[in-house]
Amino acid sequence: MEIDMTVKPNINFELSIRDIEIIESALRAKAGRRGLALAQGAASTESHAEMIEIQKLLGHIHNQKNWYTSKTKAAFGG
C-alpha cells in the first residue's frame, strides 16, 4: 500500500475578530517601521516590495469589513 505524502494547504481558517485585529495591528506596526526605513533611505528593494505586499494585505482586510452606519441621519455626540 502506497501513502500519498502530498501536503495540501488549509484553506479554511477560523479566526476571531480579535485575531484579525491583532494581525492587522501587527501589520500596521511593521508597515510603519518599513515606511520609516523608506523615508530615511535605508530600505532595500526587498523592503520596498514587502511594504507593498503589506499595504495590499491591509487593504484586503479593510475591504472585507462590514461598515455600519446609522439609518437615521442623527448626529451622535458626547
N, C-alpha and C positions, 0 to 999 in steps of 0.2 A: 504494500500500500504506500502510495506516494502522498506526501503532505505538501499542500500549497503554501509556500512561505511568502507569498506576495502580501505586502503590508498595504492596507488601504487607509487613507486618512479619515478621521472622524469629521463628518460634515454637519453633525447635529450637536450644537453646543447649548448647554443650559446655563446661561449666565443671568444673574440677577441684575436689577437696575443699579444696585450699589456696585456690583462687579464692573459694570460698564463705566460708571462714574470714576472708579479707581483707575481703570485703564485709560480713560480719557484724560484724567488729571496727570498721570504719568507721561502720556504722550505730549501733553501741553508743556510740561516741565522740560522734557527732552528737546522739544522744538524750541523752547526759549533758550536753552544752552546752545543749540546749534545756530540759532539766529544771532546770538551774541558773538559766537565764533566767526560767523559770516561777516558781521558788521565790523569786526576787528581785523578782518582779512586773514584770519588764522585757520580757515576751513579748507579742507581738501575737496577735490571733485567728488569723492565718495561722500563726504559730509553734506555737500550740496544736494546730491541725489537722495540721500537719506532724508533730508529736510523736506524735499518734495514729496517723498513717499509718506512721511508722517502727516503732512498737511492734507494729502489726498485721503488718508485713512480717517483723520479727524473730520473732514468734510463728509465722508461716507457715514460716519457715526451720526453726525449732525443731521444729515438728510433722512435718517431713519427715525428720528424722534417725532413724536406726536405733539404738536404745539396747540395748546388750548387757549382760546380767547373767550371773553365774556360775550354772551349772545346779546346782552344789552350794551349800550354804549356808555354806561355809567362809569365814571372815573372812581378809582379807588385811591384813597389817600390815608395818611396816618397822622 
